[in-house]
Amino acid sequence: MKTKTKKRSTRKAKFPPVTSSEIVMVAAFFMSAAVFSERMVEPATKLFDQLSDTEKVAVMAIGDKIMGALRE
């Protein structure tokens, strides 16, 4: 007697588009992590290079706040 195999769904998951502010937060986290881990320098640099000028300024400002909080 043959058993029936369940057919898998081929639909892709639908995710909402990523906003600029979310990208900036991730980039700021990567840049802060790069200060402590040499392995994070390359991914952080690649991500930072893809940002627009306004996003780069925001990343630097957020990274400054993160590093200031870590110094205290």
PyMOL Python script that loads the backbone (N, CA, C, O; Angstrom):
from pymol import cmd

cmd.read_pdbstr("""\
ATOM      1  N   MET A   1       0.830  -1.177   0.000  1.00  0.00           N
ATOM      2  CA  MET A   1       0.000   0.000   0.000  1.00  0.00           C
ATOM      3  C   MET A   1       0.884   1.254   0.000  1.00  0.00           C
ATOM      4  O   MET A   1       1.769   1.389   0.844  1.00  0.00           O
ATOM      5  N   LYS A   2       0.645   2.160  -0.938  1.00  0.00           N
ATOM      6  CA  LYS A   2       1.434   3.380  -1.036  1.00  0.00           C
ATOM      7  C   LYS A   2       0.908   4.451  -0.097  1.00  0.00           C
ATOM      8  O   LYS A   2      -0.298   4.611   0.091  1.00  0.00           O
ATOM      9  N   THR A   3       1.855   5.179   0.487  1.00  0.00           N
ATOM     10  CA  THR A   3       1.434   6.300   1.327  1.00  0.00           C
ATOM     11  C   THR A   3       1.505   7.575   0.504  1.00  0.00           C
ATOM     12  O   THR A   3       2.384   7.730  -0.344  1.00  0.00           O
ATOM     13  N   LYS A   4       0.606   8.456   0.748  1.00  0.00           N
ATOM     14  CA  LYS A   4       0.589   9.719   0.019  1.00  0.00           C
ATOM     15  C   LYS A   4       1.583  10.683   0.660  1.00  0.00           C
ATOM     16  O   LYS A   4       1.641  10.815   1.883  1.00  0.00           O
ATOM     17  N   THR A   5       2.353  11.346  -0.177  1.00  0.00           N
ATOM     18  CA  THR A   5       3.271  12.359   0.351  1.00  0.00           C
ATOM     19  C   THR A   5       2.583  13.711   0.283  1.00  0.00           C
ATOM     20  O   THR A   5       1.876  14.029  -0.674  1.00  0.00           O
ATOM     21  N   LYS A   6       2.805  14.474   1.297  1.00  0.00           N
ATOM     22  CA  LYS A   6       2.187  15.781   1.370  1.00  0.00           C
ATOM     23  C   LYS A   6       2.950  16.750   0.457  1.00  0.00           C
ATOM     24  O   LYS A   6       4.174  16.855   0.536  1.00  0.00           O
ATOM     25  N   LYS A   7       2.225  17.441  -0.393  1.00  0.00           N
ATOM     26  CA  LYS A   7       2.849  18.389  -1.309  1.00  0.00           C
ATOM     27  C   LYS A   7       3.210  19.660  -0.534  1.00  0.00           C
ATOM     28  O   LYS A   7       2.395  20.213   0.205  1.00  0.00           O
ATOM     29  N   ARG A   8       4.447  20.101  -0.725  1.00  0.00           N
ATOM     30  CA  ARG A   8       4.901  21.305  -0.031  1.00  0.00           C
ATOM     31  C   ARG A   8       4.454  22.549  -0.777  1.00  0.00           C
ATOM     32  O   ARG A   8       4.341  22.557  -2.003  1.00  0.00           O
ATOM     33  N   SER A   9       4.210  23.577  -0.025  1.00  0.00           N
ATOM     34  CA  SER A   9       3.817  24.854  -0.616  1.00  0.00           C
ATOM     35  C   SER A   9       5.029  25.497  -1.284  1.00  0.00           C
ATOM     36  O   SER A   9       6.127  25.494  -0.728  1.00  0.00           O
ATOM     37  N   THR A  10       4.829  26.035  -2.451  1.00  0.00           N
ATOM     38  CA  THR A  10       5.931  26.675  -3.170  1.00  0.00           C
ATOM     39  C   THR A  10       5.837  28.195  -3.102  1.00  0.00           C
ATOM     40  O   THR A  10       6.624  28.894  -3.741  1.00  0.00           O
ATOM     41  N   ARG A  11       4.884  28.709  -2.334  1.00  0.00           N
ATOM     42  CA  ARG A  11       4.762  30.163  -2.210  1.00  0.00           C
ATOM     43  C   ARG A  11       5.894  30.720  -1.365  1.00  0.00           C
ATOM     44  O   ARG A  11       6.318  30.107  -0.386  1.00  0.00           O
ATOM     45  N   LYS A  12       6.372  31.886  -1.755  1.00  0.00           N
ATOM     46  CA  LYS A  12       7.409  32.548  -0.978  1.00  0.00           C
ATOM     47  C   LYS A  12       6.755  33.365   0.133  1.00  0.00           C
ATOM     48  O   LYS A  12       5.640  33.867  -0.009  1.00  0.00           O
ATOM     49  N   ALA A  13       7.475  33.482   1.232  1.00  0.00           N
ATOM     50  CA  ALA A  13       6.969  34.292   2.326  1.00  0.00           C
ATOM     51  C   ALA A  13       7.005  35.757   1.911  1.00  0.00           C
ATOM     52  O   ALA A  13       7.945  36.198   1.251  1.00  0.00           O
ATOM     53  N   LYS A  14       5.995  36.495   2.294  1.00  0.00           N
ATOM     54  CA  LYS A  14       5.937  37.909   1.954  1.00  0.00           C
ATOM     55  C   LYS A  14       6.339  38.730   3.179  1.00  0.00           C
ATOM     56  O   LYS A  14       5.673  38.695   4.213  1.00  0.00           O
ATOM     57  N   PHE A  15       7.421  39.456   3.044  1.00  0.00           N
ATOM     58  CA  PHE A  15       7.890  40.307   4.116  1.00  0.00           C
ATOM     59  C   PHE A  15       7.671  41.762   3.726  1.00  0.00           C
ATOM     60  O   PHE A  15       7.740  42.107   2.546  1.00  0.00           O
ATOM     61  N   PRO A  16       7.409  42.608   4.702  1.00  0.00           N
ATOM     62  CA  PRO A  16       7.262  44.029   4.360  1.00  0.00           C
ATOM     63  C   PRO A  16       8.609  44.603   3.937  1.00  0.00           C
ATOM     64  O   PRO A  16       9.650  44.085   4.340  1.00  0.00           O
ATOM     65  N   PRO A  17       8.606  45.659   3.135  1.00  0.00           N
ATOM     66  CA  PRO A  17       9.878  46.245   2.705  1.00  0.00           C
ATOM     67  C   PRO A  17      10.662  46.795   3.900  1.00  0.00           C
ATOM     68  O   PRO A  17      10.078  47.265   4.877  1.00  0.00           O
ATOM     69  N   VAL A  18      11.964  46.730   3.809  1.00  0.00           N
ATOM     70  CA  VAL A  18      12.818  47.218   4.888  1.00  0.00           C
ATOM     71  C   VAL A  18      12.916  48.733   4.776  1.00  0.00           C
ATOM     72  O   VAL A  18      13.146  49.274   3.695  1.00  0.00           O
ATOM     73  N   THR A  19      12.740  49.407   5.901  1.00  0.00           N
ATOM     74  CA  THR A  19      12.792  50.866   5.868  1.00  0.00           C
ATOM     75  C   THR A  19      14.226  51.356   6.040  1.00  0.00           C
ATOM     76  O   THR A  19      15.103  50.618   6.489  1.00  0.00           O
ATOM     77  N   SER A  20      14.437  52.591   5.680  1.00  0.00           N
ATOM     78  CA  SER A  20      15.765  53.203   5.778  1.00  0.00           C
ATOM     79  C   SER A  20      16.226  53.256   7.233  1.00  0.00           C
ATOM     80  O   SER A  20      17.405  53.050   7.520  1.00  0.00           O
ATOM     81  N   SER A  21      15.310  53.528   8.140  1.00  0.00           N
ATOM     82  CA  SER A  21      15.692  53.624   9.556  1.00  0.00           C
ATOM     83  C   SER A  21      16.132  52.268  10.109  1.00  0.00           C
ATOM     84  O   SER A  21      17.010  52.205  10.969  1.00  0.00           O
ATOM     85  N   GLU A  22      15.534  51.197   9.627  1.00  0.00           N
ATOM     86  CA  GLU A  22      15.959  49.861  10.060  1.00  0.00           C
ATOM     87  C   GLU A  22      17.358  49.547   9.551  1.00  0.00           C
ATOM     88  O   GLU A  22      18.163  48.955  10.270  1.00  0.00           O
ATOM     89  N   ILE A  23      17.648  49.936   8.327  1.00  0.00           N
ATOM     90  CA  ILE A  23      18.980  49.714   7.763  1.00  0.00           C
ATOM     91  C   ILE A  23      20.020  50.510   8.547  1.00  0.00           C
ATOM     92  O   ILE A  23      21.113  50.015   8.822  1.00  0.00           O
ATOM     93  N   VAL A  24      19.673  51.741   8.904  1.00  0.00           N
ATOM     94  CA  VAL A  24      20.584  52.593   9.667  1.00  0.00           C
ATOM     95  C   VAL A  24      20.880  51.978  11.031  1.00  0.00           C
ATOM     96  O   VAL A  24      22.025  52.003  11.480  1.00  0.00           O
ATOM     97  N   MET A  25      19.872  51.431  11.691  1.00  0.00           N
ATOM     98  CA  MET A  25      20.081  50.822  13.009  1.00  0.00           C
ATOM     99  C   MET A  25      20.995  49.600  12.913  1.00  0.00           C
ATOM    100  O   MET A  25      21.876  49.418  13.753  1.00  0.00           O
ATOM    101  N   VAL A  26      20.794  48.773  11.908  1.00  0.00           N
ATOM    102  CA  VAL A  26      21.641  47.593  11.723  1.00  0.00           C
ATOM    103  C   VAL A  26      23.070  48.011  11.406  1.00  0.00           C
ATOM    104  O   VAL A  26      24.020  47.434  11.935  1.00  0.00           O
ATOM    105  N   ALA A  27      23.224  49.008  10.550  1.00  0.00           N
ATOM    106  CA  ALA A  27      24.559  49.485  10.194  1.00  0.00           C
ATOM    107  C   ALA A  27      25.277  50.062  11.411  1.00  0.00           C
ATOM    108  O   ALA A  27      26.478  49.849  11.577  1.00  0.00           O
ATOM    109  N   ALA A  28      24.558  50.787  12.259  1.00  0.00           N
ATOM    110  CA  ALA A  28      25.160  51.349  13.474  1.00  0.00           C
ATOM    111  C   ALA A  28      25.606  50.228  14.408  1.00  0.00           C
ATOM    112  O   ALA A  28      26.670  50.313  15.021  1.00  0.00           O
ATOM    113  N   PHE A  29      24.801  49.190  14.515  1.00  0.00           N
ATOM    114  CA  PHE A  29      25.181  48.042  15.345  1.00  0.00           C
ATOM    115  C   PHE A  29      26.434  47.367  14.793  1.00  0.00           C
ATOM    116  O   PHE A  29      27.341  47.024  15.551  1.00  0.00           O
ATOM    117  N   PHE A  30      26.486  47.176  13.475  1.00  0.00           N
ATOM    118  CA  PHE A  30      27.656  46.556  12.845  1.00  0.00           C
ATOM    119  C   PHE A  30      28.909  47.383  13.074  1.00  0.00           C
ATOM    120  O   PHE A  30      29.969  46.837  13.381  1.00  0.00           O
ATOM    121  N   MET A  31      28.793  48.717  12.924  1.00  0.00           N
ATOM    122  CA  MET A  31      29.952  49.586  13.111  1.00  0.00           C
ATOM    123  C   MET A  31      30.440  49.527  14.557  1.00  0.00           C
ATOM    124  O   MET A  31      31.645  49.516  14.805  1.00  0.00           O
ATOM    125  N   SER A  32      29.516  49.488  15.502  1.00  0.00           N
ATOM    126  CA  SER A  32      29.896  49.404  16.916  1.00  0.00           C
ATOM    127  C   SER A  32      30.543  48.052  17.213  1.00  0.00           C
ATOM    128  O   SER A  32      31.500  47.976  17.983  1.00  0.00           O
ATOM    129  N   ALA A  33      30.031  47.003  16.614  1.00  0.00           N
ATOM    130  CA  ALA A  33      30.602  45.671  16.826  1.00  0.00           C
ATOM    131  C   ALA A  33      31.993  45.573  16.197  1.00  0.00           C
ATOM    132  O   ALA A  33      32.846  44.831  16.685  1.00  0.00           O
ATOM    133  N   ALA A  34      32.218  46.318  15.119  1.00  0.00           N
ATOM    134  CA  ALA A  34      33.521  46.288  14.444  1.00  0.00           C
ATOM    135  C   ALA A  34      34.626  46.861  15.323  1.00  0.00           C
ATOM    136  O   ALA A  34      35.798  46.531  15.144  1.00  0.00           O
ATOM    137  N   VAL A  35      34.257  47.716  16.269  1.00  0.00           N
ATOM    138  CA  VAL A  35      35.245  48.283  17.183  1.00  0.00           C
ATOM    139  C   VAL A  35      35.823  47.191  18.081  1.00  0.00           C
ATOM    140  O   VAL A  35      37.000  47.233  18.439  1.00  0.00           O
ATOM    141  N   PHE A  36      34.999  46.225  18.440  1.00  0.00           N
ATOM    142  CA  PHE A  36      35.418  45.188  19.378  1.00  0.00           C
ATOM    143  C   PHE A  36      35.854  43.886  18.715  1.00  0.00           C
ATOM    144  O   PHE A  36      36.582  43.099  19.318  1.00  0.00           O
ATOM    145  N   SER A  37      35.420  43.655  17.490  1.00  0.00           N
ATOM    146  CA  SER A  37      35.729  42.396  16.818  1.00  0.00           C
ATOM    147  C   SER A  37      36.267  42.660  15.414  1.00  0.00           C
ATOM    148  O   SER A  37      35.605  43.295  14.592  1.00  0.00           O
ATOM    149  N   GLU A  38      37.452  42.174  15.156  1.00  0.00           N
ATOM    150  CA  GLU A  38      38.075  42.374  13.848  1.00  0.00           C
ATOM    151  C   GLU A  38      37.286  41.688  12.732  1.00  0.00           C
ATOM    152  O   GLU A  38      37.312  42.131  11.584  1.00  0.00           O
ATOM    153  N   ARG A  39      36.596  40.621  13.071  1.00  0.00           N
ATOM    154  CA  ARG A  39      35.810  39.887  12.070  1.00  0.00           C
ATOM    155  C   ARG A  39      34.620  40.698  11.562  1.00  0.00           C
ATOM    156  O   ARG A  39      34.106  40.421  10.478  1.00  0.00           O
ATOM    157  N   MET A  40      34.180  41.687  12.321  1.00  0.00           N
ATOM    158  CA  MET A  40      33.021  42.491  11.930  1.00  0.00           C
ATOM    159  C   MET A  40      33.390  43.682  11.047  1.00  0.00           C
ATOM    160  O   MET A  40      32.503  44.350  10.515  1.00  0.00           O
ATOM    161  N   VAL A  41      34.686  43.959  10.883  1.00  0.00           N
ATOM    162  CA  VAL A  41      35.102  45.138  10.123  1.00  0.00           C
ATOM    163  C   VAL A  41      34.668  45.046   8.666  1.00  0.00           C
ATOM    164  O   VAL A  41      34.113  46.003   8.126  1.00  0.00           O
ATOM    165  N   GLU A  42      34.914  43.909   8.024  1.00  0.00           N
ATOM    166  CA  GLU A  42      34.578  43.765   6.603  1.00  0.00           C
ATOM    167  C   GLU A  42      33.069  43.867   6.340  1.00  0.00           C
ATOM    168  O   GLU A  42      32.666  44.631   5.463  1.00  0.00           O
ATOM    169  N   PRO A  43      32.212  43.118   7.075  1.00  0.00           N
ATOM    170  CA  PRO A  43      30.769  43.265   6.819  1.00  0.00           C
ATOM    171  C   PRO A  43      30.260  44.672   7.114  1.00  0.00           C
ATOM    172  O   PRO A  43      29.396  45.185   6.403  1.00  0.00           O
ATOM    173  N   ALA A  44      30.795  45.297   8.164  1.00  0.00           N
ATOM    174  CA  ALA A  44      30.363  46.653   8.501  1.00  0.00           C
ATOM    175  C   ALA A  44      30.758  47.634   7.406  1.00  0.00           C
ATOM    176  O   ALA A  44      29.977  48.516   7.051  1.00  0.00           O
ATOM    177  N   THR A  45      31.957  47.485   6.872  1.00  0.00           N
ATOM    178  CA  THR A  45      32.424  48.371   5.809  1.00  0.00           C
ATOM    179  C   THR A  45      31.602  48.190   4.539  1.00  0.00           C
ATOM    180  O   THR A  45      31.244  49.168   3.881  1.00  0.00           O
ATOM    181  N   LYS A  46      31.305  46.950   4.197  1.00  0.00           N
ATOM    182  CA  LYS A  46      30.494  46.690   2.996  1.00  0.00           C
ATOM    183  C   LYS A  46      29.106  47.308   3.121  1.00  0.00           C
ATOM    184  O   LYS A  46      28.596  47.905   2.173  1.00  0.00           O
ATOM    185  N   LEU A  47      28.499  47.162   4.297  1.00  0.00           N
ATOM    186  CA  LEU A  47      27.170  47.720   4.521  1.00  0.00           C
ATOM    187  C   LEU A  47      27.225  49.248   4.515  1.00  0.00           C
ATOM    188  O   LEU A  47      26.361  49.901   3.930  1.00  0.00           O
ATOM    189  N   PHE A  48      28.227  49.810   5.157  1.00  0.00           N
ATOM    190  CA  PHE A  48      28.363  51.262   5.251  1.00  0.00           C
ATOM    191  C   PHE A  48      28.563  51.883   3.869  1.00  0.00           C
ATOM    192  O   PHE A  48      28.034  52.961   3.599  1.00  0.00           O
ATOM    193  N   ASP A  49      29.309  51.229   3.004  1.00  0.00           N
ATOM    194  CA  ASP A  49      29.576  51.748   1.661  1.00  0.00           C
ATOM    195  C   ASP A  49      28.317  51.814   0.798  1.00  0.00           C
ATOM    196  O   ASP A  49      28.266  52.594  -0.154  1.00  0.00           O
ATOM    197  N   GLN A  50      27.315  51.019   1.110  1.00  0.00           N
ATOM    198  CA  GLN A  50      26.083  50.988   0.322  1.00  0.00           C
ATOM    199  C   GLN A  50      25.070  52.041   0.756  1.00  0.00           C
ATOM    200  O   GLN A  50      24.053  52.227   0.088  1.00  0.00           O
ATOM    201  N   LEU A  51      25.329  52.726   1.852  1.00  0.00           N
ATOM    202  CA  LEU A  51      24.376  53.697   2.379  1.00  0.00           C
ATOM    203  C   LEU A  51      24.476  55.033   1.649  1.00  0.00           C
ATOM    204  O   LEU A  51      25.509  55.366   1.069  1.00  0.00           O
ATOM    205  N   SER A  52      23.386  55.784   1.690  1.00  0.00           N
ATOM    206  CA  SER A  52      23.403  57.141   1.140  1.00  0.00           C
ATOM    207  C   SER A  52      24.106  58.057   2.143  1.00  0.00           C
ATOM    208  O   SER A  52      24.388  57.649   3.270  1.00  0.00           O
ATOM    209  N   ASP A  53      24.384  59.284   1.734  1.00  0.00           N
ATOM    210  CA  ASP A  53      25.094  60.221   2.607  1.00  0.00           C
ATOM    211  C   ASP A  53      24.317  60.528   3.883  1.00  0.00           C
ATOM    212  O   ASP A  53      24.900  60.590   4.966  1.00  0.00           O
ATOM    213  N   THR A  54      23.011  60.719   3.761  1.00  0.00           N
ATOM    214  CA  THR A  54      22.214  61.024   4.960  1.00  0.00           C
ATOM    215  C   THR A  54      22.167  59.826   5.905  1.00  0.00           C
ATOM    216  O   THR A  54      22.178  59.991   7.125  1.00  0.00           O
ATOM    217  N   GLU A  55      22.116  58.627   5.339  1.00  0.00           N
ATOM    218  CA  GLU A  55      22.126  57.420   6.178  1.00  0.00           C
ATOM    219  C   GLU A  55      23.472  57.262   6.882  1.00  0.00           C
ATOM    220  O   GLU A  55      23.526  56.831   8.034  1.00  0.00           O
ATOM    221  N   LYS A  56      24.565  57.613   6.187  1.00  0.00           N
ATOM    222  CA  LYS A  56      25.892  57.524   6.794  1.00  0.00           C
ATOM    223  C   LYS A  56      26.007  58.465   7.986  1.00  0.00           C
ATOM    224  O   LYS A  56      26.586  58.105   9.011  1.00  0.00           O
ATOM    225  N   VAL A  57      25.460  59.664   7.853  1.00  0.00           N
ATOM    226  CA  VAL A  57      25.487  60.626   8.956  1.00  0.00           C
ATOM    227  C   VAL A  57      24.694  60.084  10.142  1.00  0.00           C
ATOM    228  O   VAL A  57      25.126  60.199  11.289  1.00  0.00           O
ATOM    229  N   ALA A  58      23.540  59.496   9.864  1.00  0.00           N
ATOM    230  CA  ALA A  58      22.718  58.928  10.934  1.00  0.00           C
ATOM    231  C   ALA A  58      23.432  57.769  11.620  1.00  0.00           C
ATOM    232  O   ALA A  58      23.372  57.639  12.842  1.00  0.00           O
ATOM    233  N   VAL A  59      24.104  56.933  10.844  1.00  0.00           N
ATOM    234  CA  VAL A  59      24.847  55.804  11.419  1.00  0.00           C
ATOM    235  C   VAL A  59      25.949  56.309  12.330  1.00  0.00           C
ATOM    236  O   VAL A  59      26.152  55.776  13.420  1.00  0.00           O
ATOM    237  N   MET A  60      26.658  57.330  11.889  1.00  0.00           N
ATOM    238  CA  MET A  60      27.746  57.871  12.696  1.00  0.00           C
ATOM    239  C   MET A  60      27.209  58.473  14.001  1.00  0.00           C
ATOM    240  O   MET A  60      27.825  58.314  15.055  1.00  0.00           O
ATOM    241  N   ALA A  61      26.071  59.158  13.936  1.00  0.00           N
ATOM    242  CA  ALA A  61      25.484  59.758  15.133  1.00  0.00           C
ATOM    243  C   ALA A  61      25.033  58.682  16.123  1.00  0.00           C
ATOM    244  O   ALA A  61      25.281  58.797  17.323  1.00  0.00           O
ATOM    245  N   ILE A  62      24.379  57.652  15.627  1.00  0.00           N
ATOM    246  CA  ILE A  62      23.920  56.566  16.494  1.00  0.00           C
ATOM    247  C   ILE A  62      25.118  55.809  17.059  1.00  0.00           C
ATOM    248  O   ILE A  62      25.139  55.467  18.241  1.00  0.00           O
ATOM    249  N   GLY A  63      26.118  55.548  16.213  1.00  0.00           N
ATOM    250  CA  GLY A  63      27.328  54.868  16.669  1.00  0.00           C
ATOM    251  C   GLY A  63      28.046  55.657  17.741  1.00  0.00           C
ATOM    252  O   GLY A  63      28.596  55.075  18.676  1.00  0.00           O
ATOM    253  N   ASP A  64      28.048  56.986  17.618  1.00  0.00           N
ATOM    254  CA  ASP A  64      28.641  57.857  18.636  1.00  0.00           C
ATOM    255  C   ASP A  64      27.935  57.695  19.980  1.00  0.00           C
ATOM    256  O   ASP A  64      28.577  57.617  21.028  1.00  0.00           O
ATOM    257  N   LYS A  65      26.616  57.645  19.933  1.00  0.00           N
ATOM    258  CA  LYS A  65      25.832  57.477  21.171  1.00  0.00           C
ATOM    259  C   LYS A  65      26.093  56.100  21.795  1.00  0.00           C
ATOM    260  O   LYS A  65      26.222  55.980  23.013  1.00  0.00           O
ATOM    261  N   ILE A  66      26.169  55.072  20.958  1.00  0.00           N
ATOM    262  CA  ILE A  66      26.429  53.718  21.474  1.00  0.00           C
ATOM    263  C   ILE A  66      27.795  53.668  22.133  1.00  0.00           C
ATOM    264  O   ILE A  66      27.940  53.145  23.237  1.00  0.00           O
ATOM    265  N   MET A  67      28.797  54.213  21.456  1.00  0.00           N
ATOM    266  CA  MET A  67      30.151  54.175  22.007  1.00  0.00           C
ATOM    267  C   MET A  67      30.254  55.035  23.273  1.00  0.00           C
ATOM    268  O   MET A  67      30.975  54.681  24.206  1.00  0.00           O
ATOM    269  N   GLY A  68      29.537  56.158  23.308  1.00  0.00           N
ATOM    270  CA  GLY A  68      29.515  56.999  24.514  1.00  0.00           C
ATOM    271  C   GLY A  68      28.902  56.268  25.693  1.00  0.00           C
ATOM    272  O   GLY A  68      29.375  56.388  26.823  1.00  0.00           O
ATOM    273  N   ALA A  69      27.845  55.509  25.425  1.00  0.00           N
ATOM    274  CA  ALA A  69      27.208  54.734  26.498  1.00  0.00           C
ATOM    275  C   ALA A  69      28.124  53.619  26.982  1.00  0.00           C
ATOM    276  O   ALA A  69      28.120  53.285  28.167  1.00  0.00           O
ATOM    277  N   LEU A  70      28.901  53.043  26.083  1.00  0.00           N
ATOM    278  CA  LEU A  70      29.805  51.953  26.480  1.00  0.00           C
ATOM    279  C   LEU A  70      31.009  52.465  27.268  1.00  0.00           C
ATOM    280  O   LEU A  70      31.576  51.736  28.082  1.00  0.00           O
ATOM    281  N   ARG A  71      31.397  53.707  27.029  1.00  0.00           N
ATOM    282  CA  ARG A  71      32.544  54.282  27.750  1.00  0.00           C
ATOM    283  C   ARG A  71      32.215  54.544  29.207  1.00  0.00           C
ATOM    284  O   ARG A  71      33.097  54.475  30.063  1.00  0.00           O
ATOM    285  N   GLU A  72      30.944  54.847  29.502  1.00  0.00           N
ATOM    286  CA  GLU A  72      30.548  55.178  30.880  1.00  0.00           C
ATOM    287  C   GLU A  72      30.560  54.017  31.815  1.00  0.00           C
ATOM    288  O   GLU A  72      30.247  54.172  32.996  1.00  0.00           O
TER     289      GLU A  72
END
""", "prot")
cmd.dss("prot")
cmd.show_as("cartoon", "prot")
cmd.util.cbc("prot")
cmd.orient("prot")
